[in-house]
Amino acid sequence: MSPPWPGPPIRVGLVGAGPWARTMHARMLAAGPETELTAVWARRPEAAAQVAVERGSKTAASFDELLDQCEAVAFAVPPAVQALLAPRAARAGRALLLEKPLGPDLAAARAVADAVAESGVVSQLVLTKRYHPATRHFLARARELTVTGARSCYLHGAFLGGDQATAWRLEAGALLDLGPHLLDLLDLAVGPVTAVRATGDPRRWTELTCEHENGAVSQASLSGAVALPRARTRIELYAPEGELVYDTADLDHEECWPVLRREFATAVRSGSAGDIDARRGLRLQELLEQVVR
């Protein structure tokens, strides 16, 4: 159990009112005690109002009005929208809770990361699985191994229909949506990725082959268009010391949100970002660019 939060909560404004904004961001930020959801703004005012009412918050009439009402901004919008607005928030001195990917392409992602660096604001990336205790235990154990190879997958059927079958996901496919999660974990568990190659169709099934700094090779299978009972994320590490498996089948993702919220609030209050920040987002986008181009 976390110790009591010292002092007033961080005042956070939310940009976005879609399914992910409603079910995760707004709910997490309003739950506190580390954060307070002070305002919601979206391009659809009626959707923003609905989210705000559900969480006892207010609706901002414009993005600038949202900035006036908060000290940090959380983004739950398509990558192109985030890349347009996040630099404005950074230049206004607001801390940023960012989604992945940072932007629709490398240039846009770099613009976000540069704005964060130049403004000196705190940033944090919503790489969901990184905040689960089981993931952190897996990564700690992985550091004890001399990994020579790895196989991994992130598969689900959300693109086939439902709330998560949004326009940008259907257009970009699994590579930009699911790719950052697996590349992030493989980069940490196996060793820094130096090269990435891909085969397949991002809208159906993509297979990534990663070469790592230590000579290891890993595979990553990505798809959001396969009918499964539930999402499947699995990483198998192989080393002379033995095999190490990470599987999210039995993980309760509700354990991620309190950790994410507290670490973001702590970073904002201290003025010191952790390692899951905009720089990390740019690193992942640079790896994705090797495949996209």
N, C-alpha and C positions, 0 to 999 in steps of 0.2 A: 504494500500500500504506500502511495506517495505521501510525503509530508505535506502539511498545509501550505497553500500558496501564499507567500509573503507579499503583502501589499495589494493594491488594486489590480484588477484584471487588465490585460492588454486589450485595447479597443480595436476591433478588427472589422473592416468593411468587406463585404463579399461581392465580387463581380461574377454574375451568372445566376441563372434561375432554372437551369435544366435539371434532369434527373440526378446527376452526380452532385450538383450544387445543393439540391434539396435533401437527398438521402445521406450524404456524407458531410460536406463542408458546413452547411448551415447547422445541422444537428450537432456536429462535433464542436464547433465554435461557440454555440449557444449553451452547451452543457457546462462549460467552465470547470473549475473556478479560475483557471489561468487566463481564460479569454472571455470576452463579451462581444457578441455579434451586435454591432451598433447600427449598421445600415446595410441594405441590399440594393444593388443597382444592376439592371439588365437592359438589353435593347428592347425587350418586351415588358413594358411597365406593369401589365396585369400579372405576369408570371412573377416578377420581382415582388409585387405586393403580396401575392399568395405565400411565397417563401417567408417574407418578413412577418406576416401575421402568424404563421405557424410557429415561429420561433420568438415571438414577442419583441421583434425588432422594428425598425423603421425602413421606409423606402426612400432612396435618394433619387432626386429628379434628374440628376446628371452624374457623370463620372467625376467631374470636378467637385460637385457637392458631396459625393461619397468621400473623396480625399479630405475634405474639410472636417469630416465627422469621425476620422479614425487615425490611428498611428501605425496600422499595418493593413495590408490589403491581401485577401485571398482570392485567387483566380480559379474559376471553374467554367472555363469557356474554351472554344476551339483554339488550337495552337496559333492560328493567324490573328485571332482577336487578342490573345494574351501577348503576342509579340508586339502588337500595336500599342497596347495600353500599359504594359508593365514598365517600359522605360519612363513613361510619364509619371507613374507612381514613384519610381525610384528617384527621379529628379526632384520630386516633391518631398523627398525625405522619408517616404513610407517604407517600412519593412515589407517584404514580399513572401507570400506562400504560393509557390508556383506549381503548376501541373507539368507533367511531361507529355510530349516533348516540349522544349522551351518555345519552339516556333515551327512553322511548316517546313523550313529548310535551314541550312547551316547559317546563311547570312542573317536571317531573322533571329536565330538563336544567339548568334554572336552579338547582335545588337542589344539583346536583353542582358546578357552577361556583362557586356561592356558598360551598360548603364548602371548596373549594380555595382561594379567595381569603381567606376568614376564617382558615383554618389556616396559610396561607403556605407550603404544600407545593408541590413541583414537580409539574407534570402534563405529559403528552405524549399526543398523539392518534395512533392508528394509521391515518393516511391514507396507505395503502401507497405510492401512486404518488408522493407528495411526496418520498420518500426516494431515488428513482432519479435518477442523474446526468442522464439524458436529459430528465426532467421539469424539473429545475432549469435546464438549458440552454434549454429551450423558454420557461420563464417569464422568464428573463433577456432573451432575444431579443424576447419580447412587450412588454417594457417600453420597447423602442426604437421601437415602432410606435404610430401613432394609430389604434387599432382602431375601426371604425365598425360592424362586424357580425361575428357568429360563428355557426357551426353545430357541433353536437357530438352524440356518442352514447356510451352505455355499454350494451352489449347482450350477453347470454349466455343459456344455457339451463339454468342450474344449478337454477332453481326447478322444472324439469320432473321432477326426480328426482335421487337421490344424496345425498351427505353434506351439501351446502349447502342442500338443500331442508328447512330447519328450520322449526319451527312459527311462530316470530316473523317469519321472512322471508316465508313463505307468507301470513301474515295481513296484514302491513304492505305487502308488495310492494316493488317496485323503488324507490319514492320514498324511503323511509327508509334502505334498504340501499345503493343505488347513487347516489341523489341527492346525498349529501354530497360524494362524490368530484368529480362534475362541477361542482357549485355552487362548491366550493372553488377549482377550477382556473379557472373562468370569472370568478369574483370577482377573482382575481389577474391573469389574463391580459388580460381585457378592461377591467376597472375595477370598483370596488365596485358590487355589485348593490343596487338600491334597491327593486325590485318584482319579484315572481314570480307568474306565472299558469300554470295547468295545465289540460290537457284529457286525457281518456282514463281508463283503469282501471289503477291502480298494480299490480294483479296480472297484467295482460296487457301493456299499453303505455301509457306516459305521455309527453306532450309538454309541456315547460316553455318558456315564453317569459319571458326575463329583460330587464328594463330596467336600464341601468347609469347611474351617476352622470354619466358623460361624454356621455350621450345615445345611446350605442351600444345595440343590441338583439342578443340572442343566443338561440339555440334549443338545447334539450337533449332528446334522445330517450332514454328509459329503458325497459328491459325485461329481466327475468330469465327470460322464458318463451318465447324463440324459439330454435329449433334451429340452432346455428351450430357449425362445427368447433372454434372456440375463442372466448373472450371478445373483444369488439371495443370498444376505447375510442379515440375519435378526436375531435380538436378542430381546426376550420379557422377561422383568424382572417383577416379581410379588412380591408385598410387602404389608404390612398392610396399607401403605400410598397410594397405588394405583399401576397402571401398567405403565411401561415405555418401549417404543418400539424404537428400532434402526433399520432402514431399509435403505440399500444403493441404492434402486431402483432409486431414484431421485438425487443421488450424482454425481457430476462431478469430476471424479478422476483426472482430470487435475489440480485441486486445490491442490492436494497432493504434486506434484513435486517441486514447488517453496519453500514450507515449508521444505520438506526433504533436498533440496539442501542447503538452508540457515542454517538450524540447523546443518548439517554436517560440513559445512565450518566454522561456528562459533565455533563448538567443536574443530575442527582441529586447528584453529587459537588461541583459548584460552588454548588448551591442556587439556580440561576438558570435558569428555563424559557425555551425558545425561543418562536417564534411559533406553533408547531403544538401548542397547549395547550388546556386546557379552555375558555379564553375563545374560541378559534377554534371549538371544538365548539359553544359556545352561539351564536355568530354564525351558523353554518350552520343550527342548529336554528331560530333566529328566521326565517331565510329559508324553511325548510320549513314553518313554521307558517302563513305566508301562503297556502300551498297547501292545507294540511290543513284549516284552518278554513273 
